[in-house]
Amino acid sequence: MATVHVDRQGPVVHLVIDNPAKFNAMTLGMWQTIAQTVAEAESQPEARVLVLRGAGDKAFVSGADISEFESRRSDPAGVTAYDDAVRSAQAALAACSMPVIAVIRGVCMGGGIGLALAADLRYCAGTARFRMPAARLGLGYGFEGMERAVQRVGAARAAELFLTARTFDGAEAQRIGLVNEAFDADRFDEEVESRIAMVAGNAPLTMAAAKLAISQAALPPADRDLHRVNAAVRACFESEDYKEGRRAFMEKRAPQFKGH
């Protein structure tokens, strides 16, 4: 059964896209549950990082389940409802209070790229396969998703992705900035787990303040909420975690952050 579920391992919460029979293609129901699932992950008090991944080794997310389009995305009302679900899912990931890491192996196409771009960090296997096939399906890609693509890879790269609809590998995904790093398949798990552990061990308030500032910096100056950014920065300096960070540095040990 096609599902989206949460699997917590200590401070790491895995949000798993689980539809392996269709290379983890997203059904409408799966799109509609992402926001709730992210909220569920955020509500877990010891959680420090959200990891977005596909079930199995063959795919991250192969895109939307095209077999549903005739019944669910063929008339204006259906298109609107479907696009709203996709937009809501991506927005929930982008707005998550925790760092979000997309772990990509195998196929990552269409809506899978959209989900990955909503994450803060993206790591892939060199053997991963990427494609944005919208132009081969005749569908329109929503502005919010396109805006995020332009912010991540630039207008020229976004145009190349969408206008050619070609397939490329993880090494090229890294070269164009679609992912942060691409790793050889034989060391992929080790390298990714190392990155996840790094993030999970950092100060939660500092990371939240950084995420907020980065998101605000992407907005036009007139739309930025600098008071909110400054308040988040002050909260870091007023926190027990800041004291712990100073003590740990002086004592030459790893800090133990609590998020307050």
WOLINPE-V997884 format. One record per residue. N is the residue number from 1. SS is DSSP state (hx for helix, st for strand, lp for the rest). PSI is psi in radians with two decimals (NA if undefined). OMEGA is omega in whole degrees, -180 to 180 (999 if undefined). Layout:
<<N	SS	PSI	OMEGA> <N	SS	PSI	OMEGA>>
This chain:
<<1	lp	2.36	-180> <2	lp	2.12	-177> <3	st	2.89	167> <4	st	2.16	-177> <5	st	2.87	-177> <6	st	2.37	177> <7	st	1.88	-177> <8	st	2.34	175> <9	st	1.62	-176> <10	lp	-2.24	-179> <11	lp	-0.05	-176> <12	st	2.17	178> <13	st	2.09	179> <14	st	2.16	173> <15	st	1.95	-169> <16	st	2.16	173> <17	st	2.00	-167> <18	st	1.61	175> <19	lp	1.00	-170> <20	hx	-0.47	180> <21	hx	-0.40	179> <22	hx	0.60	179> <23	lp	0.72	178> <24	lp	0.64	174> <25	lp	2.53	-177> <26	st	2.10	171> <27	lp	2.90	177> <28	hx	-0.75	179> <29	hx	-0.63	178> <30	hx	-0.76	176> <31	hx	-0.74	-175> <32	hx	-0.34	-178> <33	hx	-0.14	-176> <34	hx	-0.85	-176> <35	hx	-0.77	179> <36	hx	-0.68	-179> <37	hx	-0.68	176> <38	hx	-0.76	178> <39	hx	-0.67	177> <40	hx	-0.74	179> <41	hx	-0.75	-179> <42	hx	-0.46	-177> <43	lp	-0.18	-179> <44	lp	2.02	-167> <45	lp	-0.52	-178> <46	lp	-0.02	-177> <47	lp	2.43	-178> <48	lp	-0.40	-178> <49	st	2.49	178> <50	st	2.15	-180> <51	st	2.11	180> <52	st	2.15	-178> <53	st	2.83	176> <54	st	2.65	178> <55	lp	2.45	177> <56	lp	-3.02	-175> <57	lp	-0.13	-172> <58	lp	-0.39	-175> <59	st	2.57	164> <60	st	-1.32	172> <61	st	2.20	-178> <62	lp	0.08	180> <63	lp	-2.86	177> <64	st	2.68	177> <65	lp	1.72	-174> <66	hx	-0.40	-179> <67	hx	-0.31	178> <68	hx	-0.26	-169> <69	hx	-0.66	-178> <70	hx	-0.65	-177> <71	hx	-0.43	-172> <72	hx	-0.18	-175> <73	lp	0.70	-176> <74	lp	-0.32	177> <75	lp	2.86	-175> <76	hx	-0.74	-180> <77	hx	-0.72	179> <78	hx	-0.72	178> <79	hx	-0.79	-179> <80	hx	-0.81	-179> <81	hx	-0.72	-179> <82	hx	-0.83	-178> <83	hx	-0.61	176> <84	hx	-0.68	180> <85	hx	-0.74	178> <86	hx	-0.80	-179> <87	hx	-0.75	-180> <88	hx	-0.71	-180> <89	hx	-0.84	-179> <90	hx	-0.68	180> <91	hx	-0.66	179> <92	hx	-0.71	178> <93	hx	-0.78	-178> <94	hx	-0.58	-177> <95	hx	-0.02	-178> <96	lp	2.37	-178> <97	lp	-0.41	177> <98	lp	2.75	169> <99	st	2.44	179> <100	st	2.20	-179> <101	st	2.17	175> <102	st	2.17	179> <103	st	1.98	-167> <104	st	2.05	169> <105	lp	2.62	-179> <106	lp	-2.48	-173> <107	st	2.29	173> <108	st	1.81	-173> <109	st	2.71	173> <110	lp	-2.05	179> <111	hx	-0.40	175> <112	hx	-0.72	175> <113	hx	-0.70	178> <114	hx	-0.76	177> <115	hx	-0.77	-179> <116	hx	-0.70	-179> <117	hx	-0.36	177> <118	lp	-0.21	178> <119	lp	2.83	178> <120	lp	-0.65	-179> <121	st	2.52	-180> <122	st	2.19	177> <123	st	2.41	-178> <124	st	2.84	169> <125	st	2.56	179> <126	lp	-0.42	-179> <127	lp	-0.01	178> <128	lp	2.68	180> <129	st	2.16	-177> <130	st	2.55	174> <131	st	2.45	173> <132	lp	1.64	-169> <133	lp	0.30	-176> <134	hx	-0.70	-177> <135	hx	-0.27	176> <136	hx	-0.12	-180> <137	hx	-0.24	179> <138	lp	0.22	-179> <139	lp	2.77	176> <140	lp	2.46	-179> <141	lp	2.21	-174> <142	lp	2.67	-175> <143	hx	-0.73	-176> <144	hx	-0.77	178> <145	hx	-0.70	179> <146	hx	-0.71	178> <147	hx	-0.74	179> <148	hx	-0.69	178> <149	hx	-0.76	179> <150	hx	-0.72	179> <151	hx	-0.62	-176> <152	hx	-0.76	-173> <153	hx	-0.10	-178> <154	lp	2.77	-176> <155	hx	-0.70	-177> <156	hx	-0.76	180> <157	hx	-0.71	178> <158	hx	-0.72	178> <159	hx	-0.73	-179> <160	hx	-0.72	179> <161	hx	-0.83	-173> <162	hx	-0.62	-174> <163	hx	-0.49	178> <164	hx	-0.53	-177> <165	lp	0.57	-177> <166	lp	2.87	179> <167	st	2.45	178> <168	st	2.88	-173> <169	st	-3.11	-177> <170	hx	-0.63	179> <171	hx	-0.73	178> <172	hx	-0.61	177> <173	hx	-0.69	177> <174	hx	-0.76	-177> <175	hx	-0.66	-177> <176	lp	-0.01	177> <177	lp	0.18	178> <178	lp	-0.60	174> <179	lp	2.77	178> <180	lp	-0.75	179> <181	st	2.58	173> <182	st	2.32	-176> <183	st	2.63	173> <184	lp	2.54	-175> <185	hx	-0.61	-175> <186	hx	-0.26	177> <187	hx	0.25	-176> <188	hx	-0.91	-177> <189	hx	-0.78	-179> <190	hx	-0.81	-178> <191	hx	-0.73	-179> <192	hx	-0.77	179> <193	hx	-0.60	177> <194	hx	-0.77	180> <195	hx	-0.73	180> <196	hx	-0.76	-180> <197	hx	-0.68	177> <198	hx	-0.86	-178> <199	hx	-0.77	-177> <200	hx	-0.46	-179> <201	lp	-0.02	-178> <202	lp	2.93	-176> <203	lp	2.09	-177> <204	hx	-0.72	-179> <205	hx	-0.67	178> <206	hx	-0.77	-180> <207	hx	-0.69	178> <208	hx	-0.72	179> <209	hx	-0.68	179> <210	hx	-0.77	178> <211	hx	-0.76	-179> <212	hx	-0.81	-178> <213	hx	-0.71	179> <214	hx	-0.77	-180> <215	hx	-0.66	179> <216	hx	-0.60	180> <217	hx	-0.42	179> <218	lp	-0.18	-179> <219	lp	2.77	172> <220	lp	2.54	-177> <221	hx	-0.67	-177> <222	hx	-0.37	-177> <223	hx	-0.03	-175> <224	lp	2.44	177> <225	lp	1.40	-177> <226	hx	-0.44	176> <227	hx	-0.73	178> <228	hx	-0.73	178> <229	hx	-0.83	-179> <230	hx	-0.63	178> <231	hx	-0.69	179> <232	hx	-0.66	177> <233	hx	-0.76	178> <234	hx	-0.69	180> <235	hx	-0.59	177> <236	hx	-0.86	-177> <237	hx	-0.42	180> <238	lp	0.01	-172> <239	lp	2.80	172> <240	hx	-0.50	179> <241	hx	-0.61	177> <242	hx	-0.72	176> <243	hx	-0.77	180> <244	hx	-0.71	179> <245	hx	-0.72	178> <246	hx	-0.78	-180> <247	hx	-0.78	-178> <248	hx	-0.68	179> <249	hx	-0.78	-179> <250	hx	-0.60	-177> <251	lp	0.03	178> <252	lp	0.89	178> <253	lp	2.93	177> <254	lp	2.32	179> <255	lp	2.65	176> <256	lp	1.62	-175> <257	lp	2.55	-178> <258	lp	-0.21	-180> <259	lp	0.38	177> <260	lp	NA	999>>
